[in-house]
């Protein structure tokens, strides 16, 4: 084999290894905010997702553990999962040790175990993760998942239902609305009587 052929073989194999490594190691830290994997030449899907992110509770208390399930009508190969304060990009809480084929994806400003991502390219489905709420209330929380069917095919920021919790701005706003409604009701009732 001449030197030109060797060079081509090394370049080809090297680029193939880099591609496989980037795909199999999970979402990079740079994906934490946008939750977009950053695969070159691909864009998020705009059609309905075959995947869901779900929780079985409608509220939580500080320190409570909540099961979060990612499932689909088709298998998936990649995942980035976070809990965020509802209506914000603030990542909250921590995940407990994930199942095999997954690892923690620490995201800035949120702690070491505040995200989950895949570690290999094997197929996965119906995966449940345990999330622990912060020890002090942060208000309403929603889970966000980016699910990768295969490298060019993925859905970004699929959301669970919102689970309500004490503390944070969301509950303060609710309390204020209840108070205002009560005052208005009292004033209207006084005018009628």
PyMOL commands that place a pseudoatom at each C-alpha (Angstrom):
pseudoatom trace, name=CA, resn=UNK, resi=1, chain=A, elem=C, hetatm=0, pos=[0.000, 0.000, 0.000]
pseudoatom trace, name=CA, resn=UNK, resi=2, chain=A, elem=C, hetatm=0, pos=[1.506, 3.355, -0.990]
pseudoatom trace, name=CA, resn=UNK, resi=3, chain=A, elem=C, hetatm=0, pos=[1.750, 6.319, 1.402]
pseudoatom trace, name=CA, resn=UNK, resi=4, chain=A, elem=C, hetatm=0, pos=[-1.144, 8.187, -0.259]
pseudoatom trace, name=CA, resn=UNK, resi=5, chain=A, elem=C, hetatm=0, pos=[-3.494, 5.240, 0.361]
pseudoatom trace, name=CA, resn=UNK, resi=6, chain=A, elem=C, hetatm=0, pos=[-2.320, 5.023, 3.995]
pseudoatom trace, name=CA, resn=UNK, resi=7, chain=A, elem=C, hetatm=0, pos=[-3.013, 8.700, 4.550]
pseudoatom trace, name=CA, resn=UNK, resi=8, chain=A, elem=C, hetatm=0, pos=[-6.514, 8.367, 3.110]
pseudoatom trace, name=CA, resn=UNK, resi=9, chain=A, elem=C, hetatm=0, pos=[-7.201, 5.295, 5.267]
pseudoatom trace, name=CA, resn=UNK, resi=10, chain=A, elem=C, hetatm=0, pos=[-6.031, 7.053, 8.452]
pseudoatom trace, name=CA, resn=UNK, resi=11, chain=A, elem=C, hetatm=0, pos=[-8.061, 10.200, 7.694]
pseudoatom trace, name=CA, resn=UNK, resi=12, chain=A, elem=C, hetatm=0, pos=[-11.180, 8.140, 6.926]
pseudoatom trace, name=CA, resn=UNK, resi=13, chain=A, elem=C, hetatm=0, pos=[-10.907, 5.996, 10.059]
pseudoatom trace, name=CA, resn=UNK, resi=14, chain=A, elem=C, hetatm=0, pos=[-10.057, 9.004, 12.232]
pseudoatom trace, name=CA, resn=UNK, resi=15, chain=A, elem=C, hetatm=0, pos=[-13.096, 10.949, 11.065]
pseudoatom trace, name=CA, resn=UNK, resi=16, chain=A, elem=C, hetatm=0, pos=[-15.337, 7.907, 11.558]
pseudoatom trace, name=CA, resn=UNK, resi=17, chain=A, elem=C, hetatm=0, pos=[-14.076, 7.464, 15.137]
pseudoatom trace, name=CA, resn=UNK, resi=18, chain=A, elem=C, hetatm=0, pos=[-14.629, 11.120, 15.987]
pseudoatom trace, name=CA, resn=UNK, resi=19, chain=A, elem=C, hetatm=0, pos=[-18.165, 10.901, 14.641]
pseudoatom trace, name=CA, resn=UNK, resi=20, chain=A, elem=C, hetatm=0, pos=[-18.995, 7.796, 16.667]
pseudoatom trace, name=CA, resn=UNK, resi=21, chain=A, elem=C, hetatm=0, pos=[-17.415, 9.215, 19.826]
pseudoatom trace, name=CA, resn=UNK, resi=22, chain=A, elem=C, hetatm=0, pos=[-19.353, 12.481, 19.590]
pseudoatom trace, name=CA, resn=UNK, resi=23, chain=A, elem=C, hetatm=0, pos=[-22.614, 10.601, 19.159]
pseudoatom trace, name=CA, resn=UNK, resi=24, chain=A, elem=C, hetatm=0, pos=[-22.079, 8.070, 21.912]
pseudoatom trace, name=CA, resn=UNK, resi=25, chain=A, elem=C, hetatm=0, pos=[-20.831, 10.222, 24.761]
pseudoatom trace, name=CA, resn=UNK, resi=26, chain=A, elem=C, hetatm=0, pos=[-24.086, 12.051, 25.306]
pseudoatom trace, name=CA, resn=UNK, resi=27, chain=A, elem=C, hetatm=0, pos=[-25.057, 15.679, 25.088]
pseudoatom trace, name=CA, resn=UNK, resi=28, chain=A, elem=C, hetatm=0, pos=[-22.159, 18.108, 25.551]
pseudoatom trace, name=CA, resn=UNK, resi=29, chain=A, elem=C, hetatm=0, pos=[-22.255, 20.776, 28.287]
pseudoatom trace, name=CA, resn=UNK, resi=30, chain=A, elem=C, hetatm=0, pos=[-22.777, 23.373, 25.553]
pseudoatom trace, name=CA, resn=UNK, resi=31, chain=A, elem=C, hetatm=0, pos=[-26.239, 21.853, 24.937]
pseudoatom trace, name=CA, resn=UNK, resi=32, chain=A, elem=C, hetatm=0, pos=[-27.465, 22.594, 28.475]
pseudoatom trace, name=CA, resn=UNK, resi=33, chain=A, elem=C, hetatm=0, pos=[-29.197, 25.909, 27.735]
pseudoatom trace, name=CA, resn=UNK, resi=34, chain=A, elem=C, hetatm=0, pos=[-30.700, 25.362, 24.282]
pseudoatom trace, name=CA, resn=UNK, resi=35, chain=A, elem=C, hetatm=0, pos=[-30.978, 21.570, 24.655]
pseudoatom trace, name=CA, resn=UNK, resi=36, chain=A, elem=C, hetatm=0, pos=[-29.987, 21.301, 20.965]
pseudoatom trace, name=CA, resn=UNK, resi=37, chain=A, elem=C, hetatm=0, pos=[-27.427, 18.509, 20.448]
pseudoatom trace, name=CA, resn=UNK, resi=38, chain=A, elem=C, hetatm=0, pos=[-25.409, 20.462, 17.879]
pseudoatom trace, name=CA, resn=UNK, resi=39, chain=A, elem=C, hetatm=0, pos=[-25.089, 17.657, 15.343]
pseudoatom trace, name=CA, resn=UNK, resi=40, chain=A, elem=C, hetatm=0, pos=[-23.741, 19.198, 12.176]
pseudoatom trace, name=CA, resn=UNK, resi=41, chain=A, elem=C, hetatm=0, pos=[-26.083, 19.182, 9.214]
pseudoatom trace, name=CA, resn=UNK, resi=42, chain=A, elem=C, hetatm=0, pos=[-29.219, 18.423, 11.221]
pseudoatom trace, name=CA, resn=UNK, resi=43, chain=A, elem=C, hetatm=0, pos=[-32.130, 20.430, 12.603]
pseudoatom trace, name=CA, resn=UNK, resi=44, chain=A, elem=C, hetatm=0, pos=[-34.789, 19.654, 15.225]
pseudoatom trace, name=CA, resn=UNK, resi=45, chain=A, elem=C, hetatm=0, pos=[-37.910, 17.922, 13.955]
pseudoatom trace, name=CA, resn=UNK, resi=46, chain=A, elem=C, hetatm=0, pos=[-41.020, 20.036, 13.505]
pseudoatom trace, name=CA, resn=UNK, resi=47, chain=A, elem=C, hetatm=0, pos=[-43.455, 17.134, 13.118]
pseudoatom trace, name=CA, resn=UNK, resi=48, chain=A, elem=C, hetatm=0, pos=[-45.228, 15.628, 16.132]
pseudoatom trace, name=CA, resn=UNK, resi=49, chain=A, elem=C, hetatm=0, pos=[-42.890, 13.712, 18.391]
pseudoatom trace, name=CA, resn=UNK, resi=50, chain=A, elem=C, hetatm=0, pos=[-43.328, 9.970, 18.966]
pseudoatom trace, name=CA, resn=UNK, resi=51, chain=A, elem=C, hetatm=0, pos=[-41.866, 10.530, 22.458]
pseudoatom trace, name=CA, resn=UNK, resi=52, chain=A, elem=C, hetatm=0, pos=[-43.255, 11.871, 25.726]
pseudoatom trace, name=CA, resn=UNK, resi=53, chain=A, elem=C, hetatm=0, pos=[-41.791, 13.106, 28.996]
pseudoatom trace, name=CA, resn=UNK, resi=54, chain=A, elem=C, hetatm=0, pos=[-44.202, 12.388, 31.842]
pseudoatom trace, name=CA, resn=UNK, resi=55, chain=A, elem=C, hetatm=0, pos=[-44.615, 12.512, 35.609]
pseudoatom trace, name=CA, resn=UNK, resi=56, chain=A, elem=C, hetatm=0, pos=[-47.244, 10.767, 37.717]
pseudoatom trace, name=CA, resn=UNK, resi=57, chain=A, elem=C, hetatm=0, pos=[-47.716, 13.583, 40.226]
pseudoatom trace, name=CA, resn=UNK, resi=58, chain=A, elem=C, hetatm=0, pos=[-49.257, 17.032, 39.966]
pseudoatom trace, name=CA, resn=UNK, resi=59, chain=A, elem=C, hetatm=0, pos=[-47.342, 18.588, 42.869]
pseudoatom trace, name=CA, resn=UNK, resi=60, chain=A, elem=C, hetatm=0, pos=[-44.221, 18.092, 44.943]
pseudoatom trace, name=CA, resn=UNK, resi=61, chain=A, elem=C, hetatm=0, pos=[-42.829, 19.121, 48.319]
pseudoatom trace, name=CA, resn=UNK, resi=62, chain=A, elem=C, hetatm=0, pos=[-39.234, 20.228, 48.982]
pseudoatom trace, name=CA, resn=UNK, resi=63, chain=A, elem=C, hetatm=0, pos=[-36.897, 17.223, 49.048]
pseudoatom trace, name=CA, resn=UNK, resi=64, chain=A, elem=C, hetatm=0, pos=[-39.477, 14.864, 47.505]
pseudoatom trace, name=CA, resn=UNK, resi=65, chain=A, elem=C, hetatm=0, pos=[-38.392, 12.333, 44.874]
pseudoatom trace, name=CA, resn=UNK, resi=66, chain=A, elem=C, hetatm=0, pos=[-40.411, 12.296, 41.644]
pseudoatom trace, name=CA, resn=UNK, resi=67, chain=A, elem=C, hetatm=0, pos=[-40.276, 9.647, 38.898]
pseudoatom trace, name=CA, resn=UNK, resi=68, chain=A, elem=C, hetatm=0, pos=[-39.862, 11.053, 35.384]
pseudoatom trace, name=CA, resn=UNK, resi=69, chain=A, elem=C, hetatm=0, pos=[-40.478, 8.725, 32.422]
pseudoatom trace, name=CA, resn=UNK, resi=70, chain=A, elem=C, hetatm=0, pos=[-39.350, 9.116, 28.823]
pseudoatom trace, name=CA, resn=UNK, resi=71, chain=A, elem=C, hetatm=0, pos=[-41.065, 6.762, 26.403]
pseudoatom trace, name=CA, resn=UNK, resi=72, chain=A, elem=C, hetatm=0, pos=[-42.108, 6.567, 22.796]
pseudoatom trace, name=CA, resn=UNK, resi=73, chain=A, elem=C, hetatm=0, pos=[-43.798, 4.568, 20.106]
pseudoatom trace, name=CA, resn=UNK, resi=74, chain=A, elem=C, hetatm=0, pos=[-40.283, 4.079, 18.707]
pseudoatom trace, name=CA, resn=UNK, resi=75, chain=A, elem=C, hetatm=0, pos=[-36.948, 3.414, 20.402]
pseudoatom trace, name=CA, resn=UNK, resi=76, chain=A, elem=C, hetatm=0, pos=[-34.523, 6.286, 20.908]
pseudoatom trace, name=CA, resn=UNK, resi=77, chain=A, elem=C, hetatm=0, pos=[-30.730, 6.478, 21.055]
pseudoatom trace, name=CA, resn=UNK, resi=78, chain=A, elem=C, hetatm=0, pos=[-30.023, 9.754, 22.821]
pseudoatom trace, name=CA, resn=UNK, resi=79, chain=A, elem=C, hetatm=0, pos=[-31.473, 11.936, 25.568]
pseudoatom trace, name=CA, resn=UNK, resi=80, chain=A, elem=C, hetatm=0, pos=[-30.875, 15.153, 27.476]
pseudoatom trace, name=CA, resn=UNK, resi=81, chain=A, elem=C, hetatm=0, pos=[-33.242, 15.525, 30.447]
pseudoatom trace, name=CA, resn=UNK, resi=82, chain=A, elem=C, hetatm=0, pos=[-33.573, 18.441, 32.891]
pseudoatom trace, name=CA, resn=UNK, resi=83, chain=A, elem=C, hetatm=0, pos=[-36.000, 19.845, 35.444]
pseudoatom trace, name=CA, resn=UNK, resi=84, chain=A, elem=C, hetatm=0, pos=[-36.549, 23.589, 35.112]
pseudoatom trace, name=CA, resn=UNK, resi=85, chain=A, elem=C, hetatm=0, pos=[-38.418, 26.139, 37.130]
pseudoatom trace, name=CA, resn=UNK, resi=86, chain=A, elem=C, hetatm=0, pos=[-41.602, 26.496, 35.052]
pseudoatom trace, name=CA, resn=UNK, resi=87, chain=A, elem=C, hetatm=0, pos=[-41.487, 29.346, 32.569]
pseudoatom trace, name=CA, resn=UNK, resi=88, chain=A, elem=C, hetatm=0, pos=[-37.722, 29.851, 32.960]
pseudoatom trace, name=CA, resn=UNK, resi=89, chain=A, elem=C, hetatm=0, pos=[-34.426, 28.312, 31.865]
pseudoatom trace, name=CA, resn=UNK, resi=90, chain=A, elem=C, hetatm=0, pos=[-33.340, 27.804, 35.485]
pseudoatom trace, name=CA, resn=UNK, resi=91, chain=A, elem=C, hetatm=0, pos=[-32.345, 24.156, 36.018]
pseudoatom trace, name=CA, resn=UNK, resi=92, chain=A, elem=C, hetatm=0, pos=[-33.466, 22.945, 39.463]
pseudoatom trace, name=CA, resn=UNK, resi=93, chain=A, elem=C, hetatm=0, pos=[-33.181, 19.856, 41.635]
pseudoatom trace, name=CA, resn=UNK, resi=94, chain=A, elem=C, hetatm=0, pos=[-30.965, 16.813, 41.203]
pseudoatom trace, name=CA, resn=UNK, resi=95, chain=A, elem=C, hetatm=0, pos=[-31.306, 13.396, 39.664]
pseudoatom trace, name=CA, resn=UNK, resi=96, chain=A, elem=C, hetatm=0, pos=[-30.448, 10.216, 41.521]
pseudoatom trace, name=CA, resn=UNK, resi=97, chain=A, elem=C, hetatm=0, pos=[-28.070, 7.685, 39.966]
pseudoatom trace, name=CA, resn=UNK, resi=98, chain=A, elem=C, hetatm=0, pos=[-29.450, 7.033, 36.470]
pseudoatom trace, name=CA, resn=UNK, resi=99, chain=A, elem=C, hetatm=0, pos=[-30.115, 3.611, 34.954]
pseudoatom trace, name=CA, resn=UNK, resi=100, chain=A, elem=C, hetatm=0, pos=[-27.381, 1.920, 32.928]
pseudoatom trace, name=CA, resn=UNK, resi=101, chain=A, elem=C, hetatm=0, pos=[-26.826, 3.519, 29.500]
pseudoatom trace, name=CA, resn=UNK, resi=102, chain=A, elem=C, hetatm=0, pos=[-27.169, 6.981, 31.088]
pseudoatom trace, name=CA, resn=UNK, resi=103, chain=A, elem=C, hetatm=0, pos=[-24.995, 9.374, 33.082]
pseudoatom trace, name=CA, resn=UNK, resi=104, chain=A, elem=C, hetatm=0, pos=[-25.256, 12.741, 34.785]
pseudoatom trace, name=CA, resn=UNK, resi=105, chain=A, elem=C, hetatm=0, pos=[-24.908, 15.793, 32.559]
pseudoatom trace, name=CA, resn=UNK, resi=106, chain=A, elem=C, hetatm=0, pos=[-23.917, 18.590, 34.922]
pseudoatom trace, name=CA, resn=UNK, resi=107, chain=A, elem=C, hetatm=0, pos=[-25.138, 21.917, 33.606]
pseudoatom trace, name=CA, resn=UNK, resi=108, chain=A, elem=C, hetatm=0, pos=[-23.729, 25.277, 34.727]
pseudoatom trace, name=CA, resn=UNK, resi=109, chain=A, elem=C, hetatm=0, pos=[-25.309, 27.038, 37.701]
pseudoatom trace, name=CA, resn=UNK, resi=110, chain=A, elem=C, hetatm=0, pos=[-27.282, 24.037, 38.829]
pseudoatom trace, name=CA, resn=UNK, resi=111, chain=A, elem=C, hetatm=0, pos=[-25.132, 21.401, 40.466]
pseudoatom trace, name=CA, resn=UNK, resi=112, chain=A, elem=C, hetatm=0, pos=[-23.384, 18.185, 39.534]
pseudoatom trace, name=CA, resn=UNK, resi=113, chain=A, elem=C, hetatm=0, pos=[-26.419, 15.937, 39.064]
pseudoatom trace, name=CA, resn=UNK, resi=114, chain=A, elem=C, hetatm=0, pos=[-28.926, 18.333, 37.515]
pseudoatom trace, name=CA, resn=UNK, resi=115, chain=A, elem=C, hetatm=0, pos=[-29.166, 16.711, 34.085]
pseudoatom trace, name=CA, resn=UNK, resi=116, chain=A, elem=C, hetatm=0, pos=[-29.177, 13.270, 32.478]
pseudoatom trace, name=CA, resn=UNK, resi=117, chain=A, elem=C, hetatm=0, pos=[-27.777, 12.148, 29.115]
pseudoatom trace, name=CA, resn=UNK, resi=118, chain=A, elem=C, hetatm=0, pos=[-26.992, 8.873, 27.317]
pseudoatom trace, name=CA, resn=UNK, resi=119, chain=A, elem=C, hetatm=0, pos=[-23.579, 7.143, 27.330]
pseudoatom trace, name=CA, resn=UNK, resi=120, chain=A, elem=C, hetatm=0, pos=[-23.940, 4.927, 24.268]
pseudoatom trace, name=CA, resn=UNK, resi=121, chain=A, elem=C, hetatm=0, pos=[-25.837, 4.582, 21.004]
pseudoatom trace, name=CA, resn=UNK, resi=122, chain=A, elem=C, hetatm=0, pos=[-27.875, 1.517, 21.902]
pseudoatom trace, name=CA, resn=UNK, resi=123, chain=A, elem=C, hetatm=0, pos=[-31.655, 1.677, 21.583]
pseudoatom trace, name=CA, resn=UNK, resi=124, chain=A, elem=C, hetatm=0, pos=[-33.663, 2.663, 24.648]
pseudoatom trace, name=CA, resn=UNK, resi=125, chain=A, elem=C, hetatm=0, pos=[-37.327, 3.151, 25.542]
pseudoatom trace, name=CA, resn=UNK, resi=126, chain=A, elem=C, hetatm=0, pos=[-39.626, 3.536, 28.525]
pseudoatom trace, name=CA, resn=UNK, resi=127, chain=A, elem=C, hetatm=0, pos=[-36.888, 4.828, 30.817]
pseudoatom trace, name=CA, resn=UNK, resi=128, chain=A, elem=C, hetatm=0, pos=[-37.664, 6.153, 34.298]
pseudoatom trace, name=CA, resn=UNK, resi=129, chain=A, elem=C, hetatm=0, pos=[-35.405, 8.570, 36.176]
pseudoatom trace, name=CA, resn=UNK, resi=130, chain=A, elem=C, hetatm=0, pos=[-35.674, 9.700, 39.797]
pseudoatom trace, name=CA, resn=UNK, resi=131, chain=A, elem=C, hetatm=0, pos=[-35.477, 13.451, 40.407]
pseudoatom trace, name=CA, resn=UNK, resi=132, chain=A, elem=C, hetatm=0, pos=[-35.206, 15.025, 43.844]
pseudoatom trace, name=CA, resn=UNK, resi=133, chain=A, elem=C, hetatm=0, pos=[-36.712, 18.459, 44.411]
pseudoatom trace, name=CA, resn=UNK, resi=134, chain=A, elem=C, hetatm=0, pos=[-34.559, 21.132, 46.056]
pseudoatom trace, name=CA, resn=UNK, resi=135, chain=A, elem=C, hetatm=0, pos=[-34.739, 21.287, 49.860]
pseudoatom trace, name=CA, resn=UNK, resi=136, chain=A, elem=C, hetatm=0, pos=[-36.425, 24.689, 49.630]
pseudoatom trace, name=CA, resn=UNK, resi=137, chain=A, elem=C, hetatm=0, pos=[-39.401, 25.354, 47.386]
pseudoatom trace, name=CA, resn=UNK, resi=138, chain=A, elem=C, hetatm=0, pos=[-38.760, 26.844, 43.947]
pseudoatom trace, name=CA, resn=UNK, resi=139, chain=A, elem=C, hetatm=0, pos=[-42.360, 27.001, 42.773]
pseudoatom trace, name=CA, resn=UNK, resi=140, chain=A, elem=C, hetatm=0, pos=[-43.711, 25.156, 39.767]
pseudoatom trace, name=CA, resn=UNK, resi=141, chain=A, elem=C, hetatm=0, pos=[-41.399, 22.760, 37.917]
pseudoatom trace, name=CA, resn=UNK, resi=142, chain=A, elem=C, hetatm=0, pos=[-41.507, 21.239, 34.438]
pseudoatom trace, name=CA, resn=UNK, resi=143, chain=A, elem=C, hetatm=0, pos=[-39.297, 18.546, 32.918]
pseudoatom trace, name=CA, resn=UNK, resi=144, chain=A, elem=C, hetatm=0, pos=[-37.688, 19.096, 29.530]
pseudoatom trace, name=CA, resn=UNK, resi=145, chain=A, elem=C, hetatm=0, pos=[-36.258, 16.398, 27.314]
pseudoatom trace, name=CA, resn=UNK, resi=146, chain=A, elem=C, hetatm=0, pos=[-34.461, 16.401, 23.991]
pseudoatom trace, name=CA, resn=UNK, resi=147, chain=A, elem=C, hetatm=0, pos=[-34.879, 12.947, 22.481]
pseudoatom trace, name=CA, resn=UNK, resi=148, chain=A, elem=C, hetatm=0, pos=[-32.722, 11.635, 19.651]
pseudoatom trace, name=CA, resn=UNK, resi=149, chain=A, elem=C, hetatm=0, pos=[-34.151, 8.872, 17.475]
pseudoatom trace, name=CA, resn=UNK, resi=150, chain=A, elem=C, hetatm=0, pos=[-30.958, 8.734, 15.438]
pseudoatom trace, name=CA, resn=UNK, resi=151, chain=A, elem=C, hetatm=0, pos=[-28.288, 11.303, 14.697]
pseudoatom trace, name=CA, resn=UNK, resi=152, chain=A, elem=C, hetatm=0, pos=[-30.128, 13.559, 12.243]
pseudoatom trace, name=CA, resn=UNK, resi=153, chain=A, elem=C, hetatm=0, pos=[-33.581, 12.995, 13.797]
pseudoatom trace, name=CA, resn=UNK, resi=154, chain=A, elem=C, hetatm=0, pos=[-34.345, 14.559, 17.179]
pseudoatom trace, name=CA, resn=UNK, resi=155, chain=A, elem=C, hetatm=0, pos=[-36.985, 16.578, 19.042]
pseudoatom trace, name=CA, resn=UNK, resi=156, chain=A, elem=C, hetatm=0, pos=[-35.982, 19.474, 21.307]
pseudoatom trace, name=CA, resn=UNK, resi=157, chain=A, elem=C, hetatm=0, pos=[-37.500, 20.502, 24.653]
pseudoatom trace, name=CA, resn=UNK, resi=158, chain=A, elem=C, hetatm=0, pos=[-40.352, 18.027, 24.889]
pseudoatom trace, name=CA, resn=UNK, resi=159, chain=A, elem=C, hetatm=0, pos=[-42.144, 18.943, 28.110]
pseudoatom trace, name=CA, resn=UNK, resi=160, chain=A, elem=C, hetatm=0, pos=[-43.918, 17.150, 30.907]
pseudoatom trace, name=CA, resn=UNK, resi=161, chain=A, elem=C, hetatm=0, pos=[-46.953, 18.580, 32.612]
pseudoatom trace, name=CA, resn=UNK, resi=162, chain=A, elem=C, hetatm=0, pos=[-46.140, 21.253, 35.197]
pseudoatom trace, name=CA, resn=UNK, resi=163, chain=A, elem=C, hetatm=0, pos=[-45.920, 20.043, 38.778]
pseudoatom trace, name=CA, resn=UNK, resi=164, chain=A, elem=C, hetatm=0, pos=[-46.761, 22.641, 41.390]
pseudoatom trace, name=CA, resn=UNK, resi=165, chain=A, elem=C, hetatm=0, pos=[-44.642, 23.319, 44.412]
pseudoatom trace, name=CA, resn=UNK, resi=166, chain=A, elem=C, hetatm=0, pos=[-44.366, 25.831, 47.176]
pseudoatom trace, name=CA, resn=UNK, resi=167, chain=A, elem=C, hetatm=0, pos=[-42.104, 28.853, 46.983]
pseudoatom trace, name=CA, resn=UNK, resi=168, chain=A, elem=C, hetatm=0, pos=[-40.829, 30.671, 43.950]
pseudoatom trace, name=CA, resn=UNK, resi=169, chain=A, elem=C, hetatm=0, pos=[-42.525, 33.392, 41.932]
pseudoatom trace, name=CA, resn=UNK, resi=170, chain=A, elem=C, hetatm=0, pos=[-45.211, 31.152, 40.459]
pseudoatom trace, name=CA, resn=UNK, resi=171, chain=A, elem=C, hetatm=0, pos=[-46.904, 30.512, 43.789]
pseudoatom trace, name=CA, resn=UNK, resi=172, chain=A, elem=C, hetatm=0, pos=[-46.486, 34.124, 44.849]
pseudoatom trace, name=CA, resn=UNK, resi=173, chain=A, elem=C, hetatm=0, pos=[-48.300, 35.215, 41.693]
pseudoatom trace, name=CA, resn=UNK, resi=174, chain=A, elem=C, hetatm=0, pos=[-51.081, 32.697, 42.377]
pseudoatom trace, name=CA, resn=UNK, resi=175, chain=A, elem=C, hetatm=0, pos=[-51.488, 33.930, 45.947]
pseudoatom trace, name=CA, resn=UNK, resi=176, chain=A, elem=C, hetatm=0, pos=[-51.614, 37.526, 44.750]
pseudoatom trace, name=CA, resn=UNK, resi=177, chain=A, elem=C, hetatm=0, pos=[-54.315, 36.660, 42.195]
pseudoatom trace, name=CA, resn=UNK, resi=178, chain=A, elem=C, hetatm=0, pos=[-56.368, 34.883, 44.842]
pseudoatom trace, name=CA, resn=UNK, resi=179, chain=A, elem=C, hetatm=0, pos=[-56.006, 37.886, 47.155]
pseudoatom trace, name=CA, resn=UNK, resi=180, chain=A, elem=C, hetatm=0, pos=[-56.993, 40.374, 44.422]
pseudoatom trace, name=CA, resn=UNK, resi=181, chain=A, elem=C, hetatm=0, pos=[-59.970, 38.203, 43.449]
pseudoatom trace, name=CA, resn=UNK, resi=182, chain=A, elem=C, hetatm=0, pos=[-61.052, 38.069, 47.080]
pseudoatom trace, name=CA, resn=UNK, resi=183, chain=A, elem=C, hetatm=0, pos=[-60.822, 41.865, 47.452]
pseudoatom trace, name=CA, resn=UNK, resi=184, chain=A, elem=C, hetatm=0, pos=[-62.763, 42.448, 44.215]
pseudoatom trace, name=CA, resn=UNK, resi=185, chain=A, elem=C, hetatm=0, pos=[-65.393, 39.948, 45.299]
pseudoatom trace, name=CA, resn=UNK, resi=186, chain=A, elem=C, hetatm=0, pos=[-65.752, 41.658, 48.677]
pseudoatom trace, name=CA, resn=UNK, resi=187, chain=A, elem=C, hetatm=0, pos=[-66.080, 45.116, 47.069]
pseudoatom trace, name=CA, resn=UNK, resi=188, chain=A, elem=C, hetatm=0, pos=[-68.679, 43.879, 44.564]
pseudoatom trace, name=CA, resn=UNK, resi=189, chain=A, elem=C, hetatm=0, pos=[-70.644, 42.111, 47.288]
pseudoatom trace, name=CA, resn=UNK, resi=190, chain=A, elem=C, hetatm=0, pos=[-70.606, 45.287, 49.434]
pseudoatom trace, name=CA, resn=UNK, resi=191, chain=A, elem=C, hetatm=0, pos=[-71.953, 47.352, 46.510]
pseudoatom trace, name=CA, resn=UNK, resi=192, chain=A, elem=C, hetatm=0, pos=[-74.738, 44.847, 45.854]
pseudoatom trace, name=CA, resn=UNK, resi=193, chain=A, elem=C, hetatm=0, pos=[-75.839, 44.737, 49.497]
for i in range(1, 193): cmd.bond("trace and resi %d" % i, "trace and resi %d" % (i + 1))
show_as sticks, trace
zoom trace
